[in-house]
Structures are given as structure tokens and as C-alpha cells.
Amino acid sequence: MSVFAAVHERLRDIVLKNRGDLVVTKDGPAGMALEVPGLEGKPWGYVAGTRVGTGYVSYYLMPVYVSPELEASLSPELLRRKQGKACFNFTKVDEGLFDELDALTARTVPGFRAVAEELAARRR
């Protein structure tokens, strides 16, 4: 198993462990996606996922994007991995950071559907 495959598997496990009633819409060696289920079983909105790149594995967590105040709760080590508003990049398994990411995911994903629905209602 390559280093990136091991990183992806560990990050994938974090997403799956915390998915609740959300739907996995993509799951393969290149990455996975977790979305809010919509009407008639069609996915409605991206929540979290992974992507295996050529230089690192990315972990996307949309609750961080819509609630920037969450950044204040992140350790400096995890903040160094943050790229953009909702992406964290890893080149190797780091159990300490993955535990922190797991706790952040567990804290934010379960209530994200309500947040996403509220944001969508405001746009209408």
C-alpha cells in the first residue's frame, strides 16, 4: 500500500465514521464524497470528502467553510495543513492531527444539513 493510499484510507474512515444520514456519492482510489441527500435520492450538497492528488491527499470539510469561527478552535499544527477555506492537505498519516480532524468532523458534520438548508433558503 502506498503512503498516499494509507493516508486516504485513514481520512476516508474519518468521513465514514461521522457520516450519519448523509450519502456517499463517490468512493474510490482517487477520493470520496459525502453529500446531503436530496429529494428523490439525488445528492443535494457536498459536505466532506477526500481527494488523492499527486503530491498529497486532501480532506475537505465544508462546515469549516461556512463557519470560519471554527478556525479559532484548530491547533496551529492543523492550521498549517489548511489550504483555502475548507481543505487540509496531508502527505503522511499523522494520528494526532487525524484525531483532531476526527473530533472536528464529529462536531460539525451531524448538524451541517440544517446549516446548509438554512443557507440555501436565504438564497431563494
C-alpha positions, 0 to 999 in steps of 0.5 A, a space after each residue: 500500500 502506498 503512503 498516499 493510499 494509507 493516508 486516504 484510507 485513514 481520512 476516508 474512515 474519518 468521513 465514514 465514521 461521522 457520516 450519519 444520514 448523509 450519502 456517499 456519492 463517490 468512493 474510490 482510489 482517487 477520493 470520496 464524497 459525502 453529500 446531503 441527500 436530496 429529494 428523490 435520492 439525488 445528492 443535494 450538497 457536498 459536505 466532506 470528502 477526500 481527494 488523492 492528488 499527486 503530491 498529497 491527499 486532501 480532506 475537505 470539510 465544508 462546515 469549516 467553510 461556512 463557519 470560519 469561527 471554527 478556525 479559532 478552535 484548530 491547533 496551529 499544527 492543523 492550521 498549517 495543513 489548511 489550504 483555502 477555506 475548507 481543505 487540509 492537505 496531508 502527505 503522511 498519516 499523522 494520528 494526532 492531527 487525524 484525531 483532531 480532524 476526527 473530533 472536528 468532523 464529529 462536531 460539525 458534520 451531524 448538524 451541517 444539513 440544517 446549516 446548509 438548508 438554512 443557507 440555501 433558503 436565504 438564497 431563494 
